[in-house]
Amino acid sequence: MSYKILVVDDESATAFGLKALLEREDVEVLTAVNAQSAREILDSGSIQVLLSDIRLKGTLDAEGLELLRFVRDKGLKTHTILMTGYGDPAVMQKAFELGAAYYFEKPVELTTLSEAIRELGVPNALSGG
């Protein structure tokens, strides 16, 4: 079986770094740097895991939560992991209310991220995993 992960981060270096770490023979990793591109990718195919930053514009906006709503409202079978460099208990609570599988504050330990992705059904998530 082939798995697809969508990594969404407005810092392209972060998105491509995660892509390099996550991609395997049986795991395809797609990247997006904004919510609009992410929605188009989510609409176009079967994504098992959405790994998204919450703040995609460097502002107080929470586009990651908007993507979570999009997944829920479309009825997609996509597990969502949200990450943020700006931890906020209220945002974390909202993320879980909207159906997030995980919420991590950056920097996220790679072993923690790998374990979370494996628990969502994607084997050997990171190099060495």
C-alpha positions in Angstrom: 0.0 0.0 0.0 1.2 3.5 -0.8 0.7 6.3 1.8 0.4 10.1 1.2 1.4 12.7 3.6 0.7 16.4 3.0 3.2 18.8 4.8 2.0 22.4 5.0 4.3 25.1 6.2 4.9 28.7 5.0 8.6 28.2 5.6 9.5 26.2 2.5 12.8 25.0 4.1 10.8 23.4 6.9 8.3 21.8 4.4 11.0 20.4 2.2 13.1 19.3 5.2 10.1 17.3 6.5 9.5 15.9 3.0 13.1 14.6 2.9 12.7 13.0 6.3 9.3 11.5 5.7 9.5 10.2 2.1 10.0 6.5 1.7 9.4 4.0 -1.1 5.8 3.5 0.0 5.2 7.0 1.4 4.7 10.0 -1.0 5.1 13.4 0.6 3.4 16.4 -1.0 4.1 19.9 0.2 2.2 23.2 0.3 3.2 26.6 1.6 -0.3 28.0 2.0 -3.8 26.9 2.9 -5.2 27.4 -0.7 -2.6 25.0 -2.2 -3.2 22.6 0.7 -7.0 22.5 0.0 -6.4 21.8 -3.7 -4.1 18.9 -2.8 -6.6 17.5 -0.2 -9.4 17.8 -2.8 -7.3 16.0 -5.5 -6.4 12.8 -3.8 -6.3 10.5 -0.8 -4.1 11.9 1.9 -3.7 9.8 5.0 -1.9 12.4 7.1 -2.0 16.2 7.0 0.9 17.7 8.9 0.4 21.5 9.1 1.7 24.5 10.8 -1.1 26.5 12.4 0.1 29.9 11.4 0.9 30.0 7.7 1.2 33.7 7.1 3.4 34.7 10.1 0.4 36.5 11.6 -2.1 35.7 14.3 -4.2 33.9 11.7 -4.8 30.2 12.3 -4.9 28.7 8.8 -4.1 25.3 10.2 -7.4 25.3 12.0 -9.1 26.3 8.8 -7.5 23.2 7.1 -8.7 21.0 10.0 -12.3 22.4 9.4 -11.9 21.7 5.7 -11.0 18.1 6.3 -13.9 17.6 8.7 -16.5 19.4 6.6 -15.5 17.5 3.4 -15.7 14.2 5.3 -12.1 13.3 4.4 -10.4 10.3 6.1 -7.3 12.4 6.7 -5.6 12.4 10.1 -4.3 15.8 11.1 -1.3 16.8 13.1 -0.9 20.5 13.9 2.3 22.2 14.8 3.0 25.7 16.1 5.8 27.8 17.3 3.3 29.9 19.3 1.7 27.5 21.8 -1.7 28.6 23.1 -4.0 26.4 25.3 -7.1 27.8 23.7 -5.9 27.1 20.2 -4.9 23.6 21.3 -8.3 22.9 22.7 -10.0 24.2 19.5 -7.7 22.0 17.4 -8.8 18.9 19.4 -12.5 19.9 19.2 -12.1 20.1 15.4 -10.6 16.7 15.3 -6.9 17.0 15.4 -5.1 13.8 16.1 -2.0 15.6 17.6 -1.0 19.1 18.4 2.7 19.8 18.9 4.7 22.9 19.8 7.8 23.5 17.7 10.5 22.4 17.8 9.0 18.9 17.6 11.3 16.0 18.4 11.6 13.9 15.3 11.1 10.7 17.2 7.9 12.1 18.7 6.7 13.1 15.2 7.6 9.7 13.8 5.8 7.8 16.5 2.7 10.0 16.0 2.7 9.3 12.2 3.2 5.6 12.8 0.3 5.6 15.2 -1.9 7.1 12.4 -1.1 4.1 10.2 2.0 5.2 8.2 4.8 2.8 8.8 8.5 3.8 9.0 7.7 7.4 9.1 11.1 8.9 9.5 14.6 7.9 8.4 15.8 5.2 10.8 12.2 4.4 11.7 
